[in-house]
Amino acid sequence: MKKQKSSSVGNSAEGGEKLLNKGDKRIPQDSIKSTPISRMAALGGTGAKVGINYLKYYGKRAMAGGAASSKETHALERDEKNAGAIYDTFSKLKGGPLKLAQMLSIDKNLLPPAYARQFVQAQYSVPPLSYPLVARTFRRDFGKDPLDLFETFGREAAHGASIGQVHKASLKGKQYAVKVQYPGVADSLKSDLRVVKPIALRILGLRERDVDLYFHEVETRLLEETNYELELERSIHLSKASAHLPNVEFPEYHPELSSRNILTMKWIDGMPLDQFADGDATQVERDSIGQALWDFYAHQVHDLNLFHADPHPGNFLVSGKNLCVLDFGCTKQITREFYRKQFRFLDPAIPDNPVLLEEALRDLDVIIPSDKEKEITQIMMLCRTWLDLLALPFRSGNFDFGDPVFLKSIYDLGDENRKADNLRTMKGKRGSPDTIYVNRAFFGLYSLLGRLRARVKVSLPEWLNQ
């Protein structure tokens, strides 16, 4: 693998110089709407734009009459305008709205193409906040400016994300990554999500009454992400519990330089995972990093039942032969009972046994008591198709995630399901909210391994072999 200029803590801006380019979306913001009322007004304005675009679309569609191609063109125009307006507002508000965009962008199955193209920016390019706002957070939490705590502190962000941004600092010969939370994010999160919910439901084509439990789960996880004290605790715990994994590295955390809104850790130099994956790494190097990534998730999900639930490229670096895990802001704890219900589907006997499959689906509330025979048949056919596909790596022992047919099959099936009217119109609350972050972890994992084109040794959890 050719040596490339290193970057740190996700997708850095190479010391910050890119932030000064005119027209660059990463030019620092001098202010952020931090009160619930101002943020609701911004989101409400975006909702109005979306509504106007829908009215224009319906007008053009009526004018198009029966011309299917014209209707499709107008629908694409509508989605492009709506997606651009929504992402522009989300990226400026940051916090819950931007995090939701980031979450949705990980699973390409969820979104129409125009939204997927816009929202994927939430993983890479977020306008950072200017230094005075960062200094204000330090004064509020520590009663001191950044340079009262550190010998040097980068005025420009090395990396901007949805909840906070990272600055490079130094003290007594050591380099630190200092994550600073955006002002007002925690206080306004609940009101943000109330306004964002109808926009998200319209994009996804879902009914509010059927997904309330899922939105509550997302809200709970996002509130946890705004608590840097909790993140510090879980980061230390998960790093220690996973320290034995080969070729996996974690930063050293510094509680004495951390607070409710500031989290300080060791600075790690390395190459962002997406750059490594898209570069000229050898197959041996790709396989090694891919195996480290797989082992990291397998250990946390199957052994700890507490796992890193934010698998986008910005949260990982490649440093030498190691995969570095940078951010434990989004973690998910699942009970052993739910874990058994969810991963029971990996049992090779279930997909081909209709009795066992229906029993497992009822146990997880995917099939509910009010379902008629027709609905049960549709659900079982769909689930068997998904199981045959998603469980394929576990059945293979050694799996080549670089096979383009595999990921394309997942995306094609997801797109087909997203457009299926019979699935969207099924009534009732289905499944456990806990599945959101389990599915997010594995869809993100499969996507990253596919981008790495890695060949990985995969095995079933030990308890399934007993």
VENPEPE-V261448 format. One record per residue. N is the residue number from 1. RES is the residue in three letters. PHI is phi in degrees with one decimal (NA if undefined). PSI is psi as a letter, one per 40 degrees, with the letter a starting at -180 (999 if undefined). OMEGA is omega as a letter, one per 30 degrees, with the letter a starting at -180 (NA if undefined). Layout:
N/RES/PHI/PSI/OMEGA
N/RES/PHI/PSI/OMEGA
This chain:
1/MET/NA/h/l
2/LYS/-67.3/i/l
3/LYS/-73.8/h/l
4/GLN/-120.0/i/l
5/LYS/-60.4/h/a
6/SER/-77.7/i/l
7/SER/-134.9/i/a
8/SER/-136.7/i/l
9/VAL/53.0/g/l
10/GLY/85.3/a/a
11/ASN/-85.6/g/a
12/SER/-76.7/i/l
13/ALA/-101.0/f/l
14/GLU/50.8/f/l
15/GLY/84.0/e/l
16/GLY/104.0/e/a
17/GLU/-62.6/d/a
18/LYS/-67.4/e/a
19/LEU/-69.5/e/a
20/LEU/-94.5/e/a
21/ASN/-72.4/h/l
22/LYS/-66.6/h/a
23/GLY/85.1/e/l
24/ASP/-75.4/h/a
25/LYS/-64.2/e/a
26/ARG/-94.3/e/l
27/ILE/-58.6/h/a
28/PRO/-59.0/i/l
29/GLN/-84.8/h/l
30/ASP/-86.3/e/l
31/SER/-153.2/i/l
32/ILE/-142.7/h/l
33/LYS/-67.3/h/a
34/SER/-114.4/e/l
35/THR/-93.4/i/l
36/PRO/-53.3/d/a
37/ILE/-66.4/d/a
38/SER/-66.5/d/l
39/ARG/-71.3/d/l
40/MET/-63.2/d/l
41/ALA/-64.0/d/l
42/ALA/-64.7/d/l
43/LEU/-67.1/d/l
44/GLY/-63.3/d/l
45/GLY/-63.3/d/l
46/THR/-66.5/d/l
47/GLY/-59.4/d/l
48/ALA/-65.8/d/l
49/LYS/-59.6/d/l
50/VAL/-61.5/d/l
51/GLY/-61.4/d/l
52/ILE/-64.2/d/l
53/ASN/-64.3/d/l
54/TYR/-67.2/d/l
55/LEU/-62.8/d/l
56/LYS/-62.2/d/a
57/TYR/-62.4/d/a
58/TYR/-63.9/d/l
59/GLY/-66.0/d/l
60/LYS/-66.0/d/a
61/ARG/-65.4/d/l
62/ALA/-64.6/d/l
63/MET/-66.9/d/a
64/ALA/-73.6/e/a
65/GLY/62.8/b/a
66/GLY/-94.2/e/a
67/ALA/-73.1/h/a
68/ALA/-63.6/d/a
69/SER/-64.4/d/l
70/SER/-66.1/d/l
71/LYS/-62.2/d/a
72/GLU/-65.5/d/l
73/THR/-61.6/d/l
74/HIS/-64.6/d/l
75/ALA/-64.7/d/l
76/LEU/-65.8/d/l
77/GLU/-60.9/d/l
78/ARG/-58.9/d/a
79/ASP/-63.7/d/a
80/GLU/-62.3/d/a
81/LYS/-66.2/d/a
82/ASN/-65.2/d/a
83/ALA/-61.8/d/l
84/GLY/-64.6/d/a
85/ALA/-64.5/d/a
86/ILE/-66.9/d/a
87/TYR/-66.1/d/l
88/ASP/-57.6/d/l
89/THR/-69.9/d/a
90/PHE/-59.0/d/a
91/SER/-68.4/d/l
92/LYS/-79.1/d/l
93/LEU/-79.6/d/a
94/LYS/59.0/a/l
95/GLY/61.6/b/a
96/GLY/-56.4/d/a
97/PRO/-59.3/d/a
98/LEU/-70.2/d/l
99/LYS/-65.1/d/l
100/LEU/-62.7/d/l
101/ALA/-61.0/d/l
102/GLN/-63.1/d/l
103/MET/-60.9/d/a
104/LEU/-65.6/d/a
105/SER/-73.3/d/a
106/ILE/-66.9/d/a
107/ASP/-100.0/h/a
108/LYS/-64.2/e/a
109/ASN/-70.5/d/a
110/LEU/-79.0/d/a
111/LEU/-112.4/i/l
112/PRO/-60.2/i/a
113/PRO/-52.9/d/a
114/ALA/-62.0/d/l
115/TYR/-70.6/d/l
116/ALA/-60.8/d/a
117/ARG/-64.9/d/l
118/GLN/-73.4/d/a
119/PHE/-71.2/d/a
120/VAL/-63.7/d/l
121/GLN/-61.0/d/a
122/ALA/-63.8/e/l
123/GLN/-85.0/e/a
124/TYR/-127.3/d/a
125/SER/-127.2/h/a
126/VAL/-123.4/h/l
127/PRO/-61.0/h/a
128/PRO/-78.7/i/l
129/LEU/-91.0/i/a
130/SER/-74.9/i/a
131/TYR/-59.6/d/l
132/PRO/-55.3/d/l
133/LEU/-69.7/d/l
134/VAL/-65.4/d/a
135/ALA/-61.2/d/l
136/ARG/-62.8/d/l
137/THR/-63.9/d/l
138/PHE/-61.1/d/a
139/ARG/-64.2/d/l
140/ARG/-69.3/d/a
141/ASP/-85.4/d/a
142/PHE/-113.0/e/a
143/GLY/72.1/e/a
144/LYS/-143.0/i/l
145/ASP/-79.4/i/l
146/PRO/-52.8/d/a
147/LEU/-77.4/e/l
148/ASP/-81.6/e/l
149/LEU/-102.9/d/a
150/PHE/-119.7/i/l
151/GLU/-76.2/d/l
152/THR/-132.4/i/l
153/PHE/-152.8/h/a
154/GLY/-62.7/h/a
155/ARG/-70.1/d/a
156/GLU/-105.3/i/a
157/ALA/-67.3/h/l
158/ALA/-79.0/d/a
159/HIS/-158.9/h/l
160/GLY/-110.2/h/a
161/ALA/-127.6/a/a
162/SER/-81.1/d/a
163/ILE/-99.9/d/a
164/GLY/-158.1/i/l
165/GLN/-130.7/i/a
166/VAL/-109.2/h/l
167/HIS/-119.8/i/l
168/LYS/-92.9/h/a
169/ALA/-138.6/i/l
170/SER/-141.1/i/l
171/LEU/-160.4/h/l
172/LYS/51.9/f/l
173/GLY/81.5/e/l
174/LYS/-107.4/i/l
175/GLN/-102.2/h/a
176/TYR/-126.4/i/l
177/ALA/-104.8/h/a
178/VAL/-115.0/h/a
179/LYS/-93.1/h/a
180/VAL/-117.1/h/a
181/GLN/-75.7/i/l
182/TYR/-66.8/i/a
183/PRO/-61.6/h/l
184/GLY/80.7/e/a
185/VAL/-61.9/d/a
186/ALA/-66.7/d/a
187/ASP/-67.1/d/a
188/SER/-102.8/e/a
189/LEU/-60.8/d/a
190/LYS/-63.1/d/l
191/SER/-68.1/d/l
192/ASP/-57.4/d/a
193/LEU/-66.9/d/l
194/ARG/-62.1/d/a
195/VAL/-80.4/d/a
196/VAL/-71.5/d/a
197/LYS/-51.8/d/a
198/PRO/-63.4/d/l
199/ILE/-66.1/d/a
200/ALA/-64.1/d/a
201/LEU/-63.0/d/l
202/ARG/-67.5/d/l
203/ILE/-61.6/d/a
204/LEU/-86.0/e/l
205/GLY/70.6/f/a
206/LEU/-115.9/i/l
207/ARG/-97.8/h/a
208/GLU/-59.6/d/a
209/ARG/-64.9/d/a
210/ASP/-88.2/e/a
211/VAL/-125.3/e/a
212/ASP/-56.7/d/a
213/LEU/-62.1/d/a
214/TYR/-70.6/d/l
215/PHE/-66.4/d/l
216/HIS/-63.6/d/l
217/GLU/-62.4/d/l
218/VAL/-62.0/d/l
219/GLU/-60.2/d/l
220/THR/-61.4/d/a
221/ARG/-65.6/d/a
222/LEU/-66.2/d/l
223/LEU/-62.4/d/l
224/GLU/-63.0/d/a
225/GLU/-66.7/d/l
226/THR/-83.9/e/a
227/ASN/-101.7/g/a
228/TYR/-69.5/d/l
229/GLU/-67.4/d/l
230/LEU/-66.8/d/l
231/GLU/-60.7/d/l
232/LEU/-59.8/d/a
233/GLU/-60.7/d/a
234/ARG/-71.4/d/l
235/SER/-61.8/d/l
236/ILE/-65.2/d/a
237/HIS/-63.6/d/a
238/LEU/-69.7/d/l
239/SER/-63.3/d/l
240/LYS/-66.4/d/a
241/ALA/-69.9/e/a
242/SER/-114.1/e/a
243/ALA/-64.9/d/a
244/HIS/-79.3/e/a
245/LEU/-69.2/h/l
246/PRO/-68.9/i/l
247/ASN/62.5/f/l
248/VAL/-120.7/h/a
249/GLU/-125.7/i/l
250/PHE/-130.2/i/l
251/PRO/-68.5/i/l
252/GLU/-86.6/h/a
253/TYR/-98.9/i/a
254/HIS/-127.5/g/l
255/PRO/-59.2/d/a
256/GLU/-67.7/e/l
257/LEU/-115.2/f/a
258/SER/-122.5/i/a
259/SER/-154.4/a/a
260/ARG/-62.7/d/a
261/ASN/-120.6/e/a
262/ILE/-136.2/h/a
263/LEU/-129.8/h/a
264/THR/-114.5/h/l
265/MET/-143.0/i/l
266/LYS/-64.3/h/l
267/TRP/-78.3/h/l
268/ILE/-116.9/h/l
269/ASP/-84.5/h/l
270/GLY/178.1/a/a
271/MET/-105.9/h/l
272/PRO/-51.6/i/a
273/LEU/-58.2/d/a
274/ASP/-67.3/d/l
275/GLN/-66.4/d/l
276/PHE/-60.9/d/a
277/ALA/-64.1/d/a
278/ASP/-89.0/e/a
279/GLY/-89.4/a/a
280/ASP/-108.3/f/l
281/ALA/-60.1/i/l
282/THR/-73.4/i/l
283/GLN/-63.0/d/l
284/VAL/-61.7/d/l
285/GLU/-67.1/d/l
286/ARG/-63.6/d/a
287/ASP/-63.5/d/a
288/SER/-65.4/d/l
289/ILE/-68.1/d/l
290/GLY/-62.3/d/l
291/GLN/-64.7/d/l
292/ALA/-61.0/d/l
293/LEU/-64.8/d/l
294/TRP/-63.1/d/a
295/ASP/-62.5/d/l
296/PHE/-60.9/d/a
297/TYR/-72.4/d/a
298/ALA/-60.6/d/a
299/HIS/-65.0/d/a
300/GLN/-70.7/d/a
301/VAL/-73.9/d/a
302/HIS/-82.5/d/a
303/ASP/-98.2/d/a
304/LEU/-92.3/d/a
305/ASN/57.0/f/l
306/LEU/-137.6/h/a
307/PHE/-142.2/i/l
308/HIS/-66.5/h/a
309/ALA/-114.7/f/a
310/ASP/-133.4/g/a
311/PRO/-83.7/g/l
312/HIS/-109.7/i/a
313/PRO/-57.1/d/a
314/GLY/-65.4/e/a
315/ASN/-95.3/e/a
316/PHE/-136.3/i/l
317/LEU/-121.7/i/l
318/VAL/-111.2/h/a
319/SER/-124.9/h/a
320/GLY/64.5/b/l
321/LYS/-96.4/e/a
322/ASN/-105.4/i/l
323/LEU/-92.8/h/a
324/CYS/-103.1/h/l
325/VAL/-98.0/h/a
326/LEU/-100.6/d/a
327/ASP/-142.7/h/l
328/PHE/-111.0/f/a
329/GLY/-62.8/d/l
330/CYS/-106.7/h/l
331/THR/-127.8/i/a
332/LYS/-133.0/h/l
333/GLN/-99.6/h/l
334/ILE/-122.6/i/l
335/THR/-76.1/i/l
336/ARG/-65.1/d/l
337/GLU/-64.0/d/l
338/PHE/-64.3/d/l
339/TYR/-55.4/d/a
340/ARG/-63.8/d/l
341/LYS/-64.5/d/a
342/GLN/-69.1/d/a
343/PHE/-91.6/e/l
344/ARG/-60.6/d/a
345/PHE/-68.3/e/l
346/LEU/-76.5/e/l
347/ASP/-61.4/h/a
348/PRO/-59.5/e/a
349/ALA/-77.7/e/a
350/ILE/-75.2/d/a
351/PRO/-57.2/d/a
352/ASP/-93.7/e/a
353/ASN/-119.3/h/a
354/PRO/-56.6/d/a
355/VAL/-67.3/d/l
356/LEU/-66.5/d/a
357/LEU/-65.0/d/l
358/GLU/-64.1/d/l
359/GLU/-60.5/d/a
360/ALA/-66.7/d/l
361/LEU/-69.6/d/l
362/ARG/-69.3/d/a
363/ASP/-61.6/d/a
364/LEU/-98.0/e/l
365/ASP/63.2/f/l
366/VAL/-77.8/d/l
367/ILE/-97.2/h/a
368/ILE/-114.2/i/a
369/PRO/-56.1/d/a
370/SER/-80.3/e/a
371/ASP/-66.8/h/l
372/LYS/-88.1/i/a
373/GLU/-58.7/d/a
374/LYS/-61.8/d/a
375/GLU/-67.2/d/l
376/ILE/-60.6/d/l
377/THR/-62.4/d/l
378/GLN/-62.2/d/a
379/ILE/-64.5/d/a
380/MET/-66.0/d/l
381/MET/-63.6/d/a
382/LEU/-63.0/d/a
383/CYS/-65.3/d/l
384/ARG/-65.0/d/l
385/THR/-61.5/d/l
386/TRP/-64.4/d/a
387/LEU/-63.6/d/l
388/ASP/-58.2/d/a
389/LEU/-85.9/d/a
390/LEU/-71.7/d/l
391/ALA/-86.5/e/a
392/LEU/-56.1/d/l
393/PRO/-58.9/d/a
394/PHE/-69.7/d/a
395/ARG/-79.8/e/a
396/SER/-91.8/d/a
397/GLY/81.8/c/l
398/ASN/-119.9/h/a
399/PHE/-125.4/h/l
400/ASP/-96.6/g/l
401/PHE/-74.0/e/l
402/GLY/-78.4/e/l
403/ASP/-66.7/h/a
404/PRO/-63.5/d/a
405/VAL/-65.7/d/a
406/PHE/-64.3/d/a
407/LEU/-66.4/d/l
408/LYS/-62.1/d/l
409/SER/-63.8/d/l
410/ILE/-64.3/d/a
411/TYR/-65.7/d/a
412/ASP/-65.6/d/l
413/LEU/-66.6/d/l
414/GLY/-63.0/d/l
415/ASP/-65.3/d/l
416/GLU/-62.8/d/l
417/ASN/-67.9/d/a
418/ARG/-61.5/d/a
419/LYS/-90.3/e/a
420/ALA/-76.1/h/a
421/ASP/-63.8/d/a
422/ASN/-66.5/d/l
423/LEU/-80.9/d/a
424/ARG/-65.8/d/a
425/THR/-89.6/e/l
426/MET/-63.9/h/a
427/LYS/-90.2/i/l
428/GLY/101.9/i/l
429/LYS/-86.9/h/a
430/ARG/-119.3/i/l
431/GLY/75.7/i/l
432/SER/-90.7/i/l
433/PRO/-58.2/d/l
434/ASP/-62.4/d/a
435/THR/-67.8/d/a
436/ILE/-55.3/d/a
437/TYR/-82.6/d/l
438/VAL/-65.9/d/l
439/ASN/-63.3/d/l
440/ARG/-60.2/d/a
441/ALA/-61.8/d/a
442/PHE/-78.2/d/l
443/PHE/-63.8/d/l
444/GLY/-64.1/d/l
445/LEU/-62.1/d/l
446/TYR/-60.4/d/a
447/SER/-65.1/d/l
448/LEU/-64.3/d/l
449/LEU/-66.3/d/l
450/GLY/-65.5/d/l
451/ARG/-66.0/d/l
452/LEU/-72.2/e/a
453/ARG/55.9/f/a
454/ALA/-92.7/i/l
455/ARG/-102.3/h/a
456/VAL/-127.4/i/l
457/LYS/-82.5/h/a
458/VAL/-125.1/h/l
459/SER/-140.2/i/l
460/LEU/-68.1/i/l
461/PRO/-55.4/i/a
462/GLU/-56.6/d/a
463/TRP/-67.1/d/l
464/LEU/-77.8/e/l
465/ASN/-92.3/e/a
466/GLN/-81.9/999/NA
